[in-house]
Amino acid sequence: MTVPISLLAQTEVIAPMPPLPPWALMTPPALVLTSLGFLAAVVLITYPLIRAIARRIEGRSVPDRALQAEVEELRARVAELEQRQSAVHELEERMDFTERLLAQQREQARLPH
């Protein structure tokens, strides 16, 4: 059996349908519950971050007095350590000088006169 050419020219080619998105297969209550769950998760995750940013903008994130006192104490200790470090450096230089003098005296004592 042969198909006439005029009949072949009249047939349409039907393209395959693209796959449906997952939410198209969900029932409306399931879609609403999923959307609410996603929204709740986003809010729970971002709420602390948004609060911290808001406090920072308002300037309310001032540390408590105990923390400020500890920071001041640490700053004082760092300043004291820097002073001690300079004193230690000066002592090292004096020691080097003394060692050089002793080495010179030993060299002169070894040399015949």
C-alpha positions as CSV (number, residue, x, y, z in Angstrom):
1,M,0.0,0.0,0.0
2,T,1.4,3.3,-1.0
3,V,0.5,6.6,0.6
4,P,-0.2,9.4,-1.8
5,I,2.3,12.2,-1.8
6,S,-0.4,14.8,-1.2
7,L,-1.4,13.0,2.0
8,L,2.2,13.0,3.3
9,A,2.5,16.7,2.7
10,Q,-0.6,17.4,4.8
11,T,0.5,15.6,7.9
12,E,1.8,17.7,10.7
13,V,4.8,16.9,12.8
14,I,4.0,17.1,16.5
15,A,6.9,18.0,18.8
16,P,7.2,16.1,22.0
17,M,5.9,18.0,25.1
18,P,8.5,19.3,27.5
19,P,8.5,17.7,30.9
20,L,6.2,19.4,33.5
21,P,7.8,21.3,36.4
22,P,7.5,19.5,39.8
23,W,5.0,22.0,41.2
24,A,2.6,21.3,38.3
25,L,2.2,17.8,39.6
26,M,1.5,18.8,43.2
27,T,-1.9,19.2,44.7
28,P,-2.8,22.8,45.8
29,P,-2.7,22.0,49.5
30,A,0.8,20.4,49.1
31,L,1.9,23.4,47.1
32,V,0.8,25.8,49.8
33,L,2.4,23.8,52.6
34,T,5.7,23.5,50.7
35,S,5.7,27.3,50.0
36,L,4.9,28.1,53.6
37,G,7.7,25.7,54.8
38,F,10.2,27.3,52.4
39,L,9.2,30.8,53.5
40,A,9.5,29.8,57.2
41,A,13.0,28.4,56.7
42,V,14.1,31.5,54.9
43,V,12.8,33.7,57.7
44,L,14.3,31.5,60.5
45,I,17.7,31.6,58.8
46,T,17.8,35.3,57.9
47,Y,16.1,36.8,61.0
48,P,19.2,36.9,63.3
49,L,21.3,38.3,60.5
50,I,18.7,41.1,59.8
51,R,18.4,41.9,63.5
52,A,22.2,42.2,63.8
53,I,22.4,44.5,60.8
54,A,19.5,46.6,62.2
55,R,21.3,46.9,65.6
56,R,24.5,47.9,63.9
57,I,22.7,50.6,61.9
58,E,20.9,51.9,65.0
59,G,24.2,51.9,66.9
60,R,22.7,49.8,69.7
61,S,25.3,47.1,69.6
62,V,27.4,48.8,72.3
63,P,29.4,46.2,74.2
64,D,28.7,45.8,77.9
65,R,30.8,47.5,80.6
66,A,32.6,44.3,81.6
67,L,33.8,43.7,78.1
68,Q,34.9,47.3,77.7
69,A,36.8,47.1,81.0
70,E,38.5,43.9,79.9
71,V,39.5,45.5,76.5
72,E,41.0,48.5,78.4
73,E,42.9,46.2,80.7
74,L,44.3,44.3,77.7
75,R,45.3,47.5,76.0
76,A,47.2,48.6,79.2
77,R,48.9,45.2,79.3
78,V,50.0,45.5,75.6
79,A,51.4,49.0,76.2
80,E,53.3,47.7,79.2
81,L,54.7,44.8,77.2
82,E,55.8,47.1,74.4
83,Q,57.7,49.2,77.0
84,R,59.3,46.0,78.4
85,Q,60.2,44.9,74.9
86,S,62.1,48.1,74.3
87,A,63.9,47.6,77.6
88,V,64.8,44.1,76.7
89,H,66.1,45.3,73.3
90,E,68.3,47.8,75.1
91,L,69.6,45.1,77.4
92,E,70.4,42.9,74.4
93,E,72.4,45.7,72.8
94,R,74.3,46.3,76.1
95,M,75.1,42.6,76.4
96,D,76.4,42.5,72.8
97,F,78.6,45.4,73.5
98,T,79.9,43.8,76.7
99,E,80.6,40.5,74.8
100,R,82.5,42.4,72.1
101,L,84.6,44.2,74.8
102,L,85.4,40.9,76.5
103,A,86.3,39.3,73.2
104,Q,88.7,42.2,72.4
105,Q,90.4,41.9,75.8
106,R,90.8,38.1,75.3
107,E,92.3,38.7,71.9
108,Q,94.7,41.3,73.3
109,A,95.7,39.0,76.1
110,R,96.6,36.2,73.6
111,L,98.7,38.4,71.3
112,P,102.4,38.6,72.2
113,H,103.5,42.1,73.1
